[in-house]
Amino acid sequence: MSRNLLSPFAATVMATLLSGTAVTAEVPRVAADIAPVHSLVARVMAGVGTPDLIVPPGASPHAYSLRPSQAAALQEAGVVFWVTPDLTPWLDGALETLAGGATVVELLGVPGTQELPLRQNALFEAHHHDDGHEGEAHDDHDHAENGHKGHDHEDHADHAEDDHAAGHDHDHAGEHDPHAWLSPQNGAAWLDAIAMTLSEADPDNAAAYRANAAAGQQELAALTGEIETILDPVRDGNFIVFHDAYQYFEAAFDLPASGAISLSDASDPSPARIAEVQARVTEQNITCVLSEPQFNPGIVASVMEGTAAETGVLDPLGSDLEPGPMLYPDMLRNLARALADCL
């Protein structure tokens, strides 16, 4: 299956390497916050350069301490891509301190991005997203203009306060779910924004950035069809996730979860919340309870106690994958396969 995605990528890289035009200007240093965003940036930069990854695979984006090498990457970056301060509140201050002269792009705010509201409860409404677009998509946003310069910290300065560190059950301070990379439609929109920003920062390679983004969008369109095929046989299944991070994936493929054991990956769920989810598992005959690689499997076991539900593992960050241009499509494909296997 992966050959169909790899071939356009390989062709783009080979065309760039074999072309007679040498890169005369210095390619800007580029940084990305999490591995899925880094993968999209790497796809656009294929054959031109390699971005730096700030949050390493396996680390939680919600609470991370920069290592010296990562701080240096931010300090030397001419362009930085990140999802939103609601996902990485600690990065907000680091960008202001270390990357004050860089072009900073908050991807959740670029045109074409679908935003979904945060879900506040342990149990979700039992309905399907018929059109896959319950949330709002940006038609215009200041971050998409003029190379996305002028990163504004005033609107979200409070996100870096101690609420997150306190470990309460919900640590996203904004109104929208920040896990927007789990929609391939958002990934396609972000490829455009990445290519536009890099083209403005590095005009000599603008054609390569645009071509890579277009090829990446074609790959994501093919992948979307592949995932639909994987999920078609299990659409009637009911499942519970550990961490409420998959709303965008659920909406994109019309496969809603019944609830989440935890709203946040920053703290363990309360006993009351576990009891509420246990009741849903029994009442709705939930057949699948999904954990994540970094979470305590004992919590999932307590939810499944006395039920016949299967268990599986979802990885929304691709923590077991090699960082690079293939991580993003491989991560989405792995999510679909894990869901299908569990259901």
ABEGO torsion letter per residue (X at the ends): XAAAAAAAAAAAAAAAAABABBBABBBBBBBBABAAAAAAAAAAABGABBBBBABBBGBBAABBBBBAAAAAAAAABABBBBABAAABAAAAAAAAAAAAABBBBBAAABBGBBBBBBBABABBBBBBBAAGAABBBBABBAAABGGGBGBBAAAAAAAABAAAAAGBABABABABBAAAAABAAAAAAAAAAAAAAAAAABAAAAAAAAAAAAAAAAAAAAAAAAAAAAAAAAAABBBBBABBAAAAAAAAAGBBBAEBABABAABBBBAAAAAAAAAAAAAAGBABBBBBAABBAAAAAAAABGBABBBBBBBAAGAABBBEAAAAAAAAAAAAAAAAAAX
